[in-house]
Amino acid sequence: MTLKIAVQMDPIEAIDVAGDSTFALMLEAQARGHQLFEYHADTLALRAGKLSATGADVKVRDEAGSHFEKSENRNVQLDEYDAVLMRQDPPFDMNYITYTHMLEAIHPKTLVVNDPAEVRNAPEKLYVLQYNEFIPPTLISRDPQRLSDFRDEYGDIILKPLYGNGGAGVFRLAHGDENFASLMEMFTQSFREPFIAQQYLSDVKQGDKRIILVDGEPVGAINRVPAAGETRSNMHVGGRPEPTELTDREREICARIGPDLKKRGLIFVGIDVIGDYMTEINVTSPTGIREVKKFGGADIAALVMDAVEARRG
């Protein structure tokens, strides 16, 4: 089986091949003999129900600094492809949401991974609220009084933008911190949406675990330990990846959410767990594939491509 796979991604020129999950998927697809076409979301065009994009045929190799070769740019009709990997990074804003609407013009005739309608309906920090038994105390609001009351109740909280990503704009407000009013002013001026506040989990010092699920099944995990003096565990702000295993609690979480993920067509998903609590469900462009394999875990790129091929077979 040879598939034509289009990859909607951020510029391939700028990716870090050592840790990029999209690149891992492309390497795996190419190794199986599939054809790859790379394009940027801002080249999408929808007219009379037909969705096109401008990009290039691409070949990839696992060599930093010399990791791809591209043809001349050309315009293609995406309904002529077997699958589209929707892999551009957030923020999850109206731009991102618009592209999910456009991709619905071709899905499921052309398989979009993940299902664009379900991606739109599952923002990482809101979708998790469907599983209240597994999340820390959480408040969604932009009302300063409600947020102040929440802080008074729990003493030590995390405040962050609802649609942020990569650890940007994440603040810890410990008991007695006098920056609350200033942060409220800054957030209110910077964001039109509500904010998310969660009880601070001291277990984050031992790590924020990324668990990857493929077709609703947990297939691997890494633990991301914050740098000294940091609350955030994101690797691009100094978090350190470590090998890890799933606990009974984490298997319980996965068993609870897995069937729903599969039903929604969310093939490749990453959840974040701190201690006993799930904090996010990442469905836009999850990461962690290369780190899991580096530490001797599953070849998750192969598992994702198995799922794609099974739906196209």
N, C-alpha and C positions, 0 to 999 in steps of 0.2 A: 504494500500500500504506500503510494506516494501522495502526500498531501501538499496543498498550497496554503501556507500559513503567513498571514500578515501580522506584523507586530507593531502596535500603536504604543510608542514609547517616547521617553525623553531622548535628546540627542545621543546617539550611540558613540559619538566622538568623545563625550565627556564622562562616560561611565567608568567606574572602578571595577575592572573585570574580576578582581580577586574576591569581591563580595557581592556582586550584582546578580540577583535572582533572575532577572529578565535575560541576562546574558547566558546564565546556566540553562535556561529553557531553550534558548536559541541553539546553543551547542548540542543539546540533546536532540532537538528536532532535526538539525542538520545531519547528525550522526546516523539518524534513521533514514536518511535519504529524502527528507521533506524539503521543499523549496521555501525560502524565506524572502519576505518583502517587508522592508522597514519604512515607517512613515511617522510623521508627527501629527498629533490630533488637530492642530490648527490648519492642516491642509484638507480636512474633511469638507465635502460639499454634498448637500442633499438637494436633489431636484427631481420632481415628478416621481418620488418614491424610490429613486436610484441613488445609492450612496457611493461616492468615489473618494479617492485620496491620491495625493501625489507623494511619491517616495522612490525608493530604489530597491532592486534586487540586491541581496546582501549575502556574503559568505563570512563566517566568523571563525576565529581561531583563538585558542587560549594563550595569547601572548600579549602581555601588557605593553601598550604603546604601539602595537601592530596587530590589533585584534579584529579588524574587519576589512573587507573590500566591498565597494559598492559599484553598481552600474550607474549609468546616467539616470537622472530622475525621469520618471514617467508617470502618467495618470492611469489609474486602474479602477475598475468597477469591483467593489469589495464583495458583491454577491457572487463573483466568479471564484472566490476563495473558499476553501473548506473550513477555515477557522481564522479568527482574529483574537490575538492575545492583547487585551486592554491593559497596558502596563505603565501608562504614564503616572507619575507620582502626584499625590494631592498637592495643594489644598483642595479639599472637597467643597468647591464653590459653585456659583451658577455656571461658570465655564465648564467645569467638570460634569455637572448635571446635564447641561445641554448636549454634551457629547454622548452621554448615555441614551438620551432620546434619539439622537441621530443613528446610533448603532442598532437601535431596535428595528430600524428599517430592513436590516439584513438577518437578524437573529430570529428563529433558530436555523433557518436554511443555511446560513453561514454561522457556525457555532462561535459565539462570543464568550470568552473566558475572562472574567466571570460574567454571568448573565447580566446585561446592562440594566434592566429594570430592577433586578434584585440588588445590584450594587447601589443604585439610586435610593432604594428603600431601606438600606442598611448602613447609614453613617456609623462609623466605628464607635463613637461615644454615645450614640443613641440606641443602636441595635442591641447593645449589651444590656440595656434596661429591661428587656423582655425576660431576663433571667435574674430577677432580684435576689433569689436565694443564694446566688453565687457571687454577688458583687458587694463591695464595701458600701457603707452609707453614702449616698450620692444625691446631689441636688442640681437640677437644671433650672437656672433663673438668671435674669439680669437685674432683679430687684435688690438694691443694696441692703435693704432691711432684712429680706429673707436670707441673703447670703451672710449677713452679719450674725443673724440668729443661728444659722447653721454652724458658723465658726464658734460661737459661744457654746453651742451644744457639744462639739467634738474637740475644741481646743486647738488642735493641730490639723490643718487641712491643706489640700492641694487645690489650687485654682488654675484653670487653663481655658483657652478658647475652645468652643465646642467643635469647630471644624479645622483646628490646627493640625500640624503633623510634625514628626521628627523632633519632638520635644520643645518646639518653639513656643514661647509664651507660657511656659509651665513655671508656676511659682509655689513655693511652700510657705505657708503663713503659720508659723509656730505660735504657741500660746504667748501672748504679750507682744507679738510683733506689731509695731505701730505703723506699718506701711499699708494697712488694709484700705484706708480711705484713698490714698494715692493710687493704689492699684485699681480700685473701683473707677476712679476718674479716667485712668488710662484705658482700661478695658471698655468702658462705656463710649469713649471717643473713638476707639479703634475698631470696634466690632458692632454690627447691628444685631447680631444674634444673641440669644442667651449664652451664659457661660456655664461651665461645669465645675462644681466643687465636690471633692471627695475627701472622706476622712483619710488623713495621712497614715500610711501603713509602714511601720518601722521595719518590717521584713524586707523592704526594698534594699536595705543595706546588704542583705545576702543575695540580692539579685531580683531582676524582673524577667520572668521566664517567657520566652516566645515558643509557643507550641504550634506546630503546623499540622493542619488537617487537609487531606486530599479526599474528595468525595465523601466528606463527613467522618473520615477515620483519622485518628491521630497517627502520624507517621514519623515524627521527630521533634526534637526540642533543643534549644540552647538556653543557657542562663546568661543574662547580661548584667554584669555587676557594675554599679556606678563608680566613677572615679572618686577619689578622696575629696570630700567637700561638696559633692554633687548630689542632687536629688534625682536627676534624670539618668536613666541607664542607656539611652540611645547611643549606639556605637560611634556615630559621627560627632558626639560631644564627649567622647572619652570612655564610654562604657566598654567593659572588657568581656568578650564572649568566653564562656566556659562550657564544657560538656556537662550533661545532666541527664537524669532519668525522670519519668513521670511518677508522681505520687498517686496514692489511691484517690485523694481528693481531686486531683487533676484529671484522672481517668473518669471520675464521676461527672465532672464538668463536660468533658468531651462526649461522654455517652448521652448526656442530656441535650447538647446543642447539635451533635452530629447529624441526626436524622433531619433536622430542620435545614441545616446547611445544604444537604444533598437534595432535599425537596426543592429548594430555591435555585438550584443550579449554580451554587457557589462552590466551584470545584477546588479552588486553591485559596485557603484561608489561614490566617495566623491570629491566634489569640494571645493576649498578654495576661500573665498570672503573677501576682505578688502574694507570697504566703499562701493563704487559703482562698484568695479572692481573684476573680477575673475582672480586669479593668477595661479591656477593649476587645472588640472583634474586628480584625482588619480584613477587609474584603476588596479594597481598591487595588493596591499593588503590594501584597505581602512580601516580606523579605525573609532571609534566613537559610535559603537552600544551600548555599555554598558553605556556610558555617557548620551546618549539621553534618554534611558529608566530610568536611575537614576533620571533624572529631570522631569519625568512624561510624556515623549514623547512616540512615537510609539515603539512597539516591532519589531525592524527592523530585528532581526534574524528570527523571524517568517515570515516576509514578504519575505525575501530572500529564505527561505525554501519553501514557497508557490510557488515562481517562479520556483524553481528547480523541485518540484513535478508536476507543471503544464506541464513542458517540458518532464517529464518522464511518465506522465499518459497515 
